[in-house]
């Protein structure tokens, strides 16, 4: 969970069956809130919060993942797409969200350039999210 914020996506991933979740958030105040939310939801034993900037160096050292969730600004997501691609195990998936609809086309183009294909999109009010699979 890149840009974990309150931890809601980490909690959902854990409750939906993920054996372990790595939640990466740079903001120490958000991490305090996320830890409280993990405890309230009884998933603190399966979710590890790391206070770090999820930059290409961090992603290259973090290991490989079956699923990456990135609910952050498109200006942050776009340059990270190649690193997300490299961090996915074979058969892995990337879900991007928190993207304004007016920025969706740019994220889509950057995803294709990074070796992804958009296989599913969701549009709700001004927001866009997508499921991306490696080519």
N, CA, C and O atoms as a GROMACS GRO file, in nm:
protein
  540
    1UNK      N    1   0.086  -0.117   0.000
    1UNK     CA    2   0.000   0.000   0.000
    1UNK      C    3   0.091   0.123   0.000
    1UNK      O    4   0.144   0.162   0.104
    2UNK      N    5   0.108   0.183  -0.117
    2UNK     CA    6   0.196   0.299  -0.131
    2UNK      C    7   0.114   0.425  -0.106
    2UNK      O    8   0.011   0.447  -0.170
    3UNK      N    9   0.162   0.508  -0.014
    3UNK     CA   10   0.085   0.624   0.027
    3UNK      C   11  -0.029   0.578   0.116
    3UNK      O   12  -0.145   0.612   0.093
    4UNK      N   13   0.004   0.502   0.219
    4UNK     CA   14  -0.094   0.431   0.300
    4UNK      C   15  -0.191   0.522   0.374
    4UNK      O   16  -0.303   0.480   0.405
    5UNK      N   17  -0.151   0.643   0.403
    5UNK     CA   18  -0.242   0.736   0.470
    5UNK      C   19  -0.302   0.677   0.596
    5UNK      O   20  -0.228   0.644   0.689
    6UNK      N   21  -0.432   0.663   0.601
    6UNK     CA   22  -0.502   0.612   0.720
    6UNK      C   23  -0.492   0.460   0.733
    6UNK      O   24  -0.531   0.404   0.836
    7UNK      N   25  -0.440   0.394   0.630
    7UNK     CA   26  -0.426   0.248   0.634
    7UNK      C   27  -0.547   0.173   0.582
    7UNK      O   28  -0.551   0.050   0.590
    8UNK      N   29  -0.646   0.243   0.529
    8UNK     CA   30  -0.770   0.178   0.489
    8UNK      C   31  -0.749   0.072   0.382
    8UNK      O   32  -0.812  -0.034   0.388
    9UNK      N   33  -0.663   0.097   0.285
    9UNK     CA   34  -0.639  -0.004   0.180
    9UNK      C   35  -0.562  -0.123   0.236
    9UNK      O   36  -0.585  -0.237   0.194
   10UNK      N   37  -0.472  -0.098   0.329
   10UNK     CA   38  -0.400  -0.208   0.394
   10UNK      C   39  -0.495  -0.295   0.475
   10UNK      O   40  -0.486  -0.417   0.473
   11UNK      N   41  -0.586  -0.230   0.545
   11UNK     CA   42  -0.686  -0.303   0.623
   11UNK      C   43  -0.772  -0.388   0.530
   11UNK      O   44  -0.797  -0.506   0.557
   12UNK      N   45  -0.818  -0.328   0.422
   12UNK     CA   46  -0.902  -0.402   0.327
   12UNK      C   47  -0.826  -0.520   0.268
   12UNK      O   48  -0.881  -0.630   0.258
   13UNK      N   49  -0.701  -0.499   0.228
   13UNK     CA   50  -0.622  -0.608   0.170
   13UNK      C   51  -0.607  -0.722   0.270
   13UNK      O   52  -0.620  -0.839   0.234
   14UNK      N   53  -0.580  -0.688   0.394
   14UNK     CA   54  -0.564  -0.790   0.497
   14UNK      C   55  -0.694  -0.866   0.520
   14UNK      O   56  -0.694  -0.988   0.530
   15UNK      N   57  -0.802  -0.793   0.529
   15UNK     CA   58  -0.932  -0.858   0.553
   15UNK      C   59  -0.979  -0.940   0.433
   15UNK      O   60  -1.059  -1.033   0.449
   16UNK      N   61  -0.930  -0.906   0.314
   16UNK     CA   62  -0.968  -0.982   0.195
   16UNK      C   63  -0.876  -1.101   0.169
   16UNK      O   64  -0.889  -1.169   0.067
   17UNK      N   65  -0.782  -1.125   0.259
   17UNK     CA   66  -0.703  -1.246   0.250
   17UNK      C   67  -0.553  -1.232   0.234
   17UNK      O   68  -0.484  -1.334   0.231
   18UNK      N   69  -0.500  -1.112   0.222
   18UNK     CA   70  -0.355  -1.098   0.211
   18UNK      C   71  -0.289  -1.148   0.340
   18UNK      O   72  -0.327  -1.107   0.450
   19UNK      N   73  -0.191  -1.236   0.325
   19UNK     CA   74  -0.123  -1.290   0.442
   19UNK      C   75  -0.039  -1.184   0.511
   19UNK      O   76  -0.029  -1.182   0.634
   20UNK      N   77   0.022  -1.098   0.432
   20UNK     CA   78   0.100  -0.988   0.489
   20UNK      C   79   0.088  -0.868   0.396
   20UNK      O   80   0.075  -0.881   0.275
   21UNK      N   81   0.094  -0.750   0.458
   21UNK     CA   82   0.079  -0.624   0.385
   21UNK      C   83   0.190  -0.529   0.431
   21UNK      O   84   0.217  -0.517   0.551
   22UNK      N   85   0.252  -0.463   0.335
   22UNK     CA   86   0.349  -0.359   0.365
   22UNK      C   87   0.284  -0.225   0.331
   22UNK      O   88   0.249  -0.201   0.215
   23UNK      N   89   0.267  -0.140   0.431
   23UNK     CA   90   0.206  -0.009   0.413
   23UNK      C   91   0.318   0.095   0.422
   23UNK      O   92   0.387   0.105   0.523
   24UNK      N   93   0.334   0.172   0.316
   24UNK     CA   94   0.442   0.271   0.310
   24UNK      C   95   0.381   0.411   0.310
   24UNK      O   96   0.301   0.445   0.223
   25UNK      N   97   0.419   0.490   0.410
   25UNK     CA   98   0.367   0.626   0.423
   25UNK      C   99   0.479   0.715   0.478
   25UNK      O  100   0.547   0.678   0.573
   26UNK      N  101   0.496   0.830   0.416
   26UNK     CA  102   0.602   0.923   0.454
   26UNK      C  103   0.562   1.014   0.570
   26UNK      O  104   0.649   1.060   0.643
   27UNK      N  105   0.435   1.040   0.588
   27UNK     CA  106   0.386   1.135   0.688
   27UNK      C  107   0.374   1.069   0.824
   27UNK      O  108   0.293   0.977   0.841
   28UNK      N  109   0.452   1.114   0.923
   28UNK     CA  110   0.447   1.049   1.056
   28UNK      C  111   0.311   1.062   1.124
   28UNK      O  112   0.270   0.972   1.196
   29UNK      N  113   0.240   1.174   1.102
   29UNK     CA  114   0.107   1.188   1.161
   29UNK      C  115   0.009   1.088   1.101
   29UNK      O  116  -0.073   1.031   1.173
   30UNK      N  117   0.018   1.066   0.972
   30UNK     CA  118  -0.068   0.967   0.907
   30UNK      C  119  -0.038   0.827   0.961
   30UNK      O  120  -0.129   0.746   0.977
   31UNK      N  121   0.089   0.800   0.989
   31UNK     CA  122   0.126   0.669   1.041
   31UNK      C  123   0.069   0.644   1.180
   31UNK      O  124   0.033   0.531   1.213
   32UNK      N  125   0.062   0.747   1.262
   32UNK     CA  126   0.000   0.733   1.394
   32UNK      C  127  -0.146   0.692   1.376
   32UNK      O  128  -0.194   0.599   1.441
   33UNK      N  129  -0.216   0.762   1.288
   33UNK     CA  130  -0.356   0.733   1.259
   33UNK      C  131  -0.370   0.592   1.202
   33UNK      O  132  -0.461   0.518   1.240
   34UNK      N  133  -0.282   0.555   1.111
   34UNK     CA  134  -0.289   0.422   1.049
   34UNK      C  135  -0.270   0.312   1.153
   34UNK      O  136  -0.342   0.212   1.151
   35UNK      N  137  -0.175   0.329   1.243
   35UNK     CA  138  -0.154   0.228   1.347
   35UNK      C  139  -0.278   0.210   1.434
   35UNK      O  140  -0.317   0.098   1.467
   36UNK      N  141  -0.340   0.320   1.468
   36UNK     CA  142  -0.464   0.313   1.547
   36UNK      C  143  -0.573   0.238   1.469
   36UNK      O  144  -0.645   0.157   1.526
   37UNK      N  145  -0.584   0.267   1.340
   37UNK     CA  146  -0.684   0.200   1.258
   37UNK      C  147  -0.656   0.051   1.243
   37UNK      O  148  -0.749  -0.029   1.241
   38UNK      N  149  -0.529   0.015   1.231
   38UNK     CA  150  -0.494  -0.127   1.222
   38UNK      C  151  -0.536  -0.200   1.349
   38UNK      O  152  -0.592  -0.310   1.344
   39UNK      N  153  -0.508  -0.138   1.464
   39UNK     CA  154  -0.545  -0.200   1.592
   39UNK      C  155  -0.697  -0.212   1.604
   39UNK      O  156  -0.748  -0.316   1.646
   40UNK      N  157  -0.769  -0.107   1.568
   40UNK     CA  158  -0.916  -0.109   1.577
   40UNK      C  159  -0.976  -0.220   1.491
   40UNK      O  160  -1.081  -0.276   1.524
   41UNK      N  161  -0.909  -0.252   1.383
   41UNK     CA  162  -0.960  -0.352   1.289
   41UNK      C  163  -0.896  -0.489   1.308
   41UNK      O  164  -0.924  -0.582   1.232
   42UNK      N  165  -0.810  -0.502   1.407
   42UNK     CA  166  -0.752  -0.632   1.441
   42UNK      C  167  -0.659  -0.690   1.336
   42UNK      O  168  -0.650  -0.812   1.323
   43UNK      N  169  -0.590  -0.606   1.259
   43UNK     CA  170  -0.501  -0.657   1.154
   43UNK      C  171  -0.356  -0.614   1.174
   43UNK      O  172  -0.274  -0.631   1.084
   44UNK      N  173  -0.324  -0.560   1.291
   44UNK     CA  174  -0.188  -0.509   1.315
   44UNK      C  175  -0.082  -0.619   1.306
   44UNK      O  176   0.036  -0.590   1.285
   45UNK      N  177  -0.122  -0.745   1.322
   45UNK     CA  178  -0.026  -0.855   1.312
   45UNK      C  179   0.007  -0.891   1.166
   45UNK      O  180   0.104  -0.963   1.141
   46UNK      N  181  -0.074  -0.843   1.070
   46UNK     CA  182  -0.051  -0.876   0.929
   46UNK      C  183  -0.009  -0.757   0.844
   46UNK      O  184   0.025  -0.772   0.727
   47UNK      N  185  -0.011  -0.637   0.904
   47UNK     CA  186   0.024  -0.516   0.830
   47UNK      C  187   0.144  -0.450   0.896
   47UNK      O  188   0.142  -0.417   1.014
   48UNK      N  189   0.249  -0.432   0.818
   48UNK     CA  190   0.369  -0.363   0.865
   48UNK      C  191   0.369  -0.223   0.805
   48UNK      O  192   0.362  -0.207   0.684
   49UNK      N  193   0.376  -0.121   0.890
   49UNK     CA  194   0.384   0.017   0.844
   49UNK      C  195   0.530   0.059   0.842
   49UNK      O  196   0.603   0.041   0.940
   50UNK      N  197   0.572   0.114   0.729
   50UNK     CA  198   0.707   0.167   0.715
   50UNK      C  199   0.696   0.315   0.686
   50UNK      O  200   0.629   0.356   0.591
   51UNK      N  201   0.763   0.395   0.768
   51UNK     CA  202   0.764   0.540   0.746
   51UNK      C  203   0.880   0.570   0.652
   51UNK      O  204   0.996   0.580   0.693
   52UNK      N  205   0.846   0.584   0.526
   52UNK     CA  206   0.949   0.606   0.423
   52UNK      C  207   0.886   0.668   0.300
   52UNK      O  208   0.764   0.667   0.283
   53UNK      N  209   0.970   0.722   0.218
   53UNK     CA  210   0.928   0.772   0.088
   53UNK      C  211   0.935   0.655  -0.010
   53UNK      O  212   1.041   0.596  -0.027
   54UNK      N  213   0.825   0.623  -0.072
   54UNK     CA  214   0.821   0.510  -0.166
   54UNK      C  215   0.877   0.556  -0.301
   54UNK      O  216   0.803   0.573  -0.398
   55UNK      N  217   1.006   0.576  -0.304
   55UNK     CA  218   1.072   0.618  -0.427
   55UNK      C  219   1.129   0.496  -0.498
   55UNK      O  220   1.121   0.386  -0.445
   56UNK      N  221   1.186   0.514  -0.617
   56UNK     CA  222   1.239   0.397  -0.690
   56UNK      C  223   1.340   0.316  -0.609
   56UNK      O  224   1.340   0.193  -0.618
   57UNK      N  225   1.427   0.382  -0.532
   57UNK     CA  226   1.525   0.308  -0.452
   57UNK      C  227   1.456   0.221  -0.348
   57UNK      O  228   1.490   0.104  -0.333
   58UNK      N  229   1.359   0.278  -0.277
   58UNK     CA  230   1.285   0.200  -0.177
   58UNK      C  231   1.217   0.081  -0.242
   58UNK      O  232   1.226  -0.032  -0.193
   59UNK      N  233   1.148   0.106  -0.352
   59UNK     CA  234   1.074  -0.001  -0.419
   59UNK      C  235   1.166  -0.112  -0.469
   59UNK      O  236   1.129  -0.229  -0.464
   60UNK      N  237   1.285  -0.077  -0.516
   60UNK     CA  238   1.378  -0.180  -0.565
   60UNK      C  239   1.432  -0.266  -0.451
   60UNK      O  240   1.470  -0.381  -0.473
   61UNK      N  241   1.435  -0.212  -0.331
   61UNK     CA  242   1.487  -0.286  -0.215
   61UNK      C  243   1.378  -0.357  -0.135
   61UNK      O  244   1.409  -0.443  -0.051
   62UNK      N  245   1.254  -0.323  -0.159
   62UNK     CA  246   1.143  -0.376  -0.076
   62UNK      C  247   1.106  -0.519  -0.109
   62UNK      O  248   1.040  -0.585  -0.028
   63UNK      N  249   1.146  -0.570  -0.223
   63UNK     CA  250   1.111  -0.706  -0.261
   63UNK      C  251   1.009  -0.706  -0.374
   63UNK      O  252   0.987  -0.606  -0.441
   64UNK      N  253   0.948  -0.822  -0.393
   64UNK     CA  254   0.847  -0.837  -0.498
   64UNK      C  255   0.710  -0.855  -0.434
   64UNK      O  256   0.696  -0.906  -0.323
   65UNK      N  257   0.609  -0.811  -0.509
   65UNK     CA  258   0.473  -0.810  -0.455
   65UNK      C  259   0.375  -0.870  -0.554
   65UNK      O  260   0.393  -0.862  -0.676
   66UNK      N  261   0.271  -0.932  -0.500
   66UNK     CA  262   0.162  -0.984  -0.581
   66UNK      C  263   0.067  -0.873  -0.622
   66UNK      O  264   0.008  -0.877  -0.730
   67UNK      N  265   0.053  -0.773  -0.536
   67UNK     CA  266  -0.038  -0.663  -0.559
   67UNK      C  267   0.021  -0.536  -0.499
   67UNK      O  268   0.071  -0.536  -0.386
   68UNK      N  269   0.016  -0.428  -0.576
   68UNK     CA  270   0.054  -0.296  -0.526
   68UNK      C  271  -0.069  -0.207  -0.538
   68UNK      O  272  -0.132  -0.199  -0.644
   69UNK      N  273  -0.101  -0.140  -0.429
   69UNK     CA  274  -0.210  -0.043  -0.425
   69UNK      C  275  -0.148   0.095  -0.411
   69UNK      O  276  -0.068   0.117  -0.320
   70UNK      N  277  -0.183   0.186  -0.499
   70UNK     CA  278  -0.127   0.321  -0.492
   70UNK      C  279  -0.239   0.422  -0.504
   70UNK      O  280  -0.289   0.450  -0.613
   71UNK      N  281  -0.279   0.476  -0.391
   71UNK     CA  282  -0.384   0.577  -0.386
   71UNK      C  283  -0.318   0.711  -0.354
   71UNK      O  284  -0.325   0.761  -0.242
   72UNK      N  285  -0.254   0.766  -0.456
   72UNK     CA  286  -0.179   0.890  -0.440
   72UNK      C  287  -0.197   0.976  -0.564
   72UNK      O  288  -0.255   0.933  -0.664
   73UNK      N  289  -0.147   1.096  -0.558
   73UNK     CA  290  -0.160   1.189  -0.670
   73UNK      C  291  -0.098   1.132  -0.798
   73UNK      O  292   0.002   1.061  -0.794
   74UNK      N  293  -0.159   1.166  -0.910
   74UNK     CA  294  -0.107   1.117  -1.038
   74UNK      C  295   0.035   1.167  -1.063
   74UNK      O  296   0.113   1.099  -1.129
   75UNK      N  297   0.068   1.286  -1.012
   75UNK     CA  298   0.204   1.339  -1.030
   75UNK      C  299   0.308   1.255  -0.956
   75UNK      O  300   0.426   1.259  -0.989
   76UNK      N  301   0.264   1.181  -0.856
   76UNK     CA  302   0.353   1.090  -0.783
   76UNK      C  303   0.352   0.952  -0.850
   76UNK      O  304   0.456   0.887  -0.862
   77UNK      N  305   0.234   0.907  -0.892
   77UNK     CA  306   0.220   0.774  -0.951
   77UNK      C  307   0.297   0.763  -1.084
   77UNK      O  308   0.370   0.666  -1.105
   78UNK      N  309   0.281   0.860  -1.171
   78UNK     CA  310   0.340   0.849  -1.307
   78UNK      C  311   0.489   0.815  -1.305
   78UNK      O  312   0.528   0.719  -1.372
   79UNK      N  313   0.573   0.888  -1.233
   79UNK     CA  314   0.715   0.854  -1.237
   79UNK      C  315   0.750   0.723  -1.165
   79UNK      O  316   0.857   0.667  -1.187
   80UNK      N  317   0.661   0.674  -1.081
   80UNK     CA  318   0.686   0.549  -1.010
   80UNK      C  319   0.643   0.425  -1.088
   80UNK      O  320   0.676   0.313  -1.048
   81UNK      N  321   0.570   0.442  -1.196
   81UNK     CA  322   0.518   0.327  -1.270
   81UNK      C  323   0.626   0.226  -1.312
   81UNK      O  324   0.603   0.106  -1.295
   82UNK      N  325   0.741   0.267  -1.365
   82UNK     CA  326   0.844   0.167  -1.397
   82UNK      C  327   0.892   0.091  -1.273
   82UNK      O  328   0.918  -0.029  -1.281
   83UNK      N  329   0.902   0.158  -1.160
   83UNK     CA  330   0.944   0.091  -1.036
   83UNK      C  331   0.836  -0.003  -0.985
   83UNK      O  332   0.866  -0.111  -0.934
   84UNK      N  333   0.710   0.037  -0.999
   84UNK     CA  334   0.600  -0.053  -0.964
   84UNK      C  335   0.607  -0.178  -1.050
   84UNK      O  336   0.592  -0.290  -1.000
   85UNK      N  337   0.630  -0.160  -1.179
   85UNK     CA  338   0.638  -0.273  -1.273
   85UNK      C  339   0.748  -0.369  -1.231
   85UNK      O  340   0.729  -0.490  -1.230
   86UNK      N  341   0.864  -0.314  -1.197
   86UNK     CA  342   0.978  -0.397  -1.156
   86UNK      C  343   0.954  -0.469  -1.023
   86UNK      O  344   1.012  -0.575  -0.998
   87UNK      N  345   0.869  -0.412  -0.938
   87UNK     CA  346   0.844  -0.470  -0.805
   87UNK      C  347   0.735  -0.576  -0.805
   87UNK      O  348   0.712  -0.639  -0.702
   88UNK      N  349   0.668  -0.597  -0.916
   88UNK     CA  350   0.562  -0.698  -0.921
   88UNK      C  351   0.617  -0.836  -0.954
   88UNK      O  352   0.702  -0.850  -1.042
   89UNK      N  353   0.569  -0.935  -0.884
   89UNK     CA  354   0.599  -1.074  -0.918
   89UNK      C  355   0.529  -1.107  -1.049
   89UNK      O  356   0.436  -1.036  -1.088
   90UNK      N  357   0.570  -1.212  -1.118
   90UNK     CA  358   0.494  -1.258  -1.235
   90UNK      C  359   0.349  -1.283  -1.195
   90UNK      O  360   0.322  -1.348  -1.094
   91UNK      N  361   0.257  -1.232  -1.274
   91UNK     CA  362   0.115  -1.243  -1.243
   91UNK      C  363   0.065  -1.136  -1.148
   91UNK      O  364  -0.052  -1.136  -1.110
   92UNK      N  365   0.153  -1.043  -1.109
   92UNK     CA  366   0.115  -0.938  -1.015
   92UNK      C  367   0.026  -0.832  -1.078
   92UNK      O  368   0.012  -0.823  -1.200
   93UNK      N  369  -0.036  -0.753  -0.991
   93UNK     CA  370  -0.129  -0.649  -1.036
   93UNK      C  371  -0.100  -0.518  -0.963
   93UNK      O  372  -0.048  -0.516  -0.852
   94UNK      N  373  -0.136  -0.410  -1.030
   94UNK     CA  374  -0.124  -0.276  -0.972
   94UNK      C  375  -0.260  -0.210  -0.980
   94UNK      O  376  -0.324  -0.208  -1.086
   95UNK      N  377  -0.304  -0.155  -0.869
   95UNK     CA  378  -0.427  -0.075  -0.867
   95UNK      C  379  -0.388   0.067  -0.832
   95UNK      O  380  -0.327   0.092  -0.728
   96UNK      N  381  -0.423   0.160  -0.921
   96UNK     CA  382  -0.398   0.301  -0.895
   96UNK      C  383  -0.532   0.369  -0.872
   96UNK      O  384  -0.631   0.340  -0.938
   97UNK      N  385  -0.534   0.460  -0.776
   97UNK     CA  386  -0.657   0.532  -0.746
   97UNK      C  387  -0.624   0.668  -0.689
   97UNK      O  388  -0.508   0.702  -0.668
   98UNK      N  389  -0.728   0.746  -0.664
   98UNK     CA  390  -0.709   0.882  -0.615
   98UNK      C  391  -0.667   0.977  -0.725
   98UNK      O  392  -0.603   1.079  -0.700
   99UNK      N  393  -0.703   0.943  -0.847
   99UNK     CA  394  -0.662   1.019  -0.964
   99UNK      C  395  -0.782   1.098  -1.018
   99UNK      O  396  -0.890   1.042  -1.037
  100UNK      N  397  -0.760   1.224  -1.040
  100UNK     CA  398  -0.867   1.306  -1.098
  100UNK      C  399  -0.894   1.261  -1.241
  100UNK      O  400  -0.800   1.230  -1.314
  101UNK      N  401  -1.020   1.258  -1.281
  101UNK     CA  402  -1.054   1.211  -1.416
  101UNK      C  403  -0.981   1.287  -1.525
  101UNK      O  404  -0.945   1.229  -1.627
  102UNK      N  405  -0.958   1.416  -1.504
  102UNK     CA  406  -0.887   1.494  -1.604
  102UNK      C  407  -0.741   1.455  -1.621
  102UNK      O  408  -0.677   1.495  -1.718
  103UNK      N  409  -0.688   1.376  -1.527
  103UNK     CA  410  -0.549   1.330  -1.533
  103UNK      C  411  -0.538   1.184  -1.574
  103UNK      O  412  -0.428   1.132  -1.591
  104UNK      N  413  -0.652   1.117  -1.591
  104UNK     CA  414  -0.654   0.974  -1.620
  104UNK      C  415  -0.581   0.940  -1.750
  104UNK      O  416  -0.507   0.842  -1.755
  105UNK      N  417  -0.601   1.018  -1.853
  105UNK     CA  418  -0.538   0.990  -1.982
  105UNK      C  419  -0.386   0.992  -1.971
  105UNK      O  420  -0.318   0.909  -2.031
  106UNK      N  421  -0.332   1.086  -1.894
  106UNK     CA  422  -0.186   1.094  -1.875
  106UNK      C  423  -0.133   0.974  -1.797
  106UNK      O  424  -0.027   0.920  -1.830
  107UNK      N  425  -0.208   0.931  -1.695
  107UNK     CA  426  -0.166   0.814  -1.618
  107UNK      C  427  -0.174   0.689  -1.705
  107UNK      O  428  -0.085   0.604  -1.700
  108UNK      N  429  -0.278   0.677  -1.783
  108UNK     CA  430  -0.295   0.564  -1.876
  108UNK      C  431  -0.176   0.558  -1.972
  108UNK      O  432  -0.118   0.451  -1.991
  109UNK      N  433  -0.140   0.669  -2.032
  109UNK     CA  434  -0.029   0.673  -2.128
  109UNK      C  435   0.103   0.638  -2.059
  109UNK      O  436   0.185   0.565  -2.115
  110UNK      N  437   0.125   0.690  -1.938
  110UNK     CA  438   0.247   0.658  -1.864
  110UNK      C  439   0.251   0.511  -1.825
  110UNK      O  440   0.358   0.450  -1.824
  111UNK      N  441   0.136   0.454  -1.794
  111UNK     CA  442   0.129   0.312  -1.759
  111UNK      C  443   0.166   0.226  -1.878
  111UNK      O  444   0.242   0.130  -1.864
  112UNK      N  445   0.114   0.258  -1.995
  112UNK     CA  446   0.147   0.183  -2.116
  112UNK      C  447   0.297   0.194  -2.146
  112UNK      O  448   0.361   0.096  -2.182
  113UNK      N  449   0.352   0.314  -2.131
  113UNK     CA  450   0.495   0.334  -2.155
  113UNK      C  451   0.581   0.255  -2.056
  113UNK      O  452   0.694   0.218  -2.088
  114UNK      N  453   0.528   0.229  -1.936
  114UNK     CA  454   0.601   0.154  -1.835
  114UNK      C  455   0.580   0.004  -1.846
  114UNK      O  456   0.635  -0.072  -1.765
  115UNK      N  457   0.502  -0.041  -1.944
  115UNK     CA  458   0.483  -0.184  -1.964
  115UNK      C  459   0.358  -0.241  -1.901
  115UNK      O  460   0.351  -0.361  -1.873
  116UNK      N  461   0.258  -0.158  -1.879
  116UNK     CA  462   0.130  -0.202  -1.824
  116UNK      C  463   0.021  -0.191  -1.930
  116UNK      O  464   0.034  -0.120  -2.029
  117UNK      N  465  -0.085  -0.263  -1.905
  117UNK     CA  466  -0.209  -0.242  -1.980
  117UNK      C  467  -0.321  -0.217  -1.879
  117UNK      O  468  -0.327  -0.283  -1.775
  118UNK      N  469  -0.407  -0.124  -1.910
  118UNK     CA  470  -0.522  -0.097  -1.825
  118UNK      C  471  -0.628  -0.200  -1.860
  118UNK      O  472  -0.676  -0.203  -1.974
  119UNK      N  473  -0.666  -0.283  -1.763
  119UNK     CA  474  -0.763  -0.388  -1.791
  119UNK      C  475  -0.901  -0.358  -1.734
  119UNK      O  476  -1.000  -0.418  -1.773
  120UNK      N  477  -0.906  -0.264  -1.640
  120UNK     CA  478  -1.034  -0.226  -1.583
  120UNK      C  479  -1.022  -0.085  -1.528
  120UNK      O  480  -0.921  -0.049  -1.468
  121UNK      N  481  -1.127  -0.007  -1.548
  121UNK     CA  482  -1.132   0.130  -1.498
  121UNK      C  483  -1.258   0.151  -1.417
  121UNK      O  484  -1.359   0.083  -1.438
  122UNK      N  485  -1.251   0.244  -1.324
  122UNK     CA  486  -1.369   0.284  -1.249
  122UNK      C  487  -1.370   0.436  -1.245
  122UNK      O  488  -1.270   0.499  -1.212
  123UNK      N  489  -1.482   0.493  -1.278
  123UNK     CA  490  -1.500   0.638  -1.274
  123UNK      C  491  -1.616   0.668  -1.179
  123UNK      O  492  -1.726   0.616  -1.195
  124UNK      N  493  -1.587   0.753  -1.082
  124UNK     CA  494  -1.689   0.792  -0.986
  124UNK      C  495  -1.673   0.940  -0.956
  124UNK      O  496  -1.572   0.984  -0.901
  125UNK      N  497  -1.775   1.016  -0.994
  125UNK     CA  498  -1.771   1.161  -0.984
  125UNK      C  499  -1.643   1.211  -1.051
  125UNK      O  500  -1.623   1.187  -1.170
  126UNK      N  501  -1.556   1.281  -0.977
  126UNK     CA  502  -1.435   1.333  -1.042
  126UNK      C  503  -1.315   1.240  -1.033
  126UNK      O  504  -1.205   1.277  -1.075
  127UNK      N  505  -1.335   1.120  -0.979
  127UNK     CA  506  -1.223   1.029  -0.953
  127UNK      C  507  -1.215   0.915  -1.053
  127UNK      O  508  -1.316   0.870  -1.107
  128UNK      N  509  -1.091   0.871  -1.077
  128UNK     CA  510  -1.062   0.760  -1.168
  128UNK      C  511  -0.968   0.664  -1.097
  128UNK      O  512  -0.876   0.707  -1.027
  129UNK      N  513  -0.992   0.536  -1.114
  129UNK     CA  514  -0.901   0.433  -1.066
  129UNK      C  515  -0.891   0.325  -1.172
  129UNK      O  516  -0.978   0.314  -1.259
  130UNK      N  517  -0.785   0.246  -1.164
  130UNK     CA  518  -0.765   0.144  -1.267
  130UNK      C  519  -0.688   0.026  -1.214
  130UNK      O  520  -0.604   0.039  -1.124
  131UNK      N  521  -0.717  -0.089  -1.271
  131UNK     CA  522  -0.641  -0.211  -1.249
  131UNK      C  523  -0.545  -0.224  -1.367
  131UNK      O  524  -0.587  -0.224  -1.482
  132UNK      N  525  -0.417  -0.234  -1.336
  132UNK     CA  526  -0.312  -0.245  -1.438
  132UNK      C  527  -0.243  -0.379  -1.428
  132UNK      O  528  -0.211  -0.425  -1.318
  133UNK      N  529  -0.221  -0.441  -1.541
  133UNK     CA  530  -0.146  -0.565  -1.547
  133UNK      C  531  -0.022  -0.544  -1.635
  133UNK      O  532  -0.027  -0.473  -1.735
  134UNK      N  533   0.088  -0.607  -1.596
  134UNK     CA  534   0.207  -0.598  -1.681
  134UNK      C  535   0.181  -0.665  -1.817
  134UNK      O  536   0.110  -0.765  -1.825
  135UNK      N  537   0.238  -0.608  -1.923
  135UNK     CA  538   0.227  -0.668  -2.056
  135UNK      C  539   0.294  -0.803  -2.059
  135UNK      O  540   0.296  -0.869  -2.162
   0.00000   0.00000   0.00000
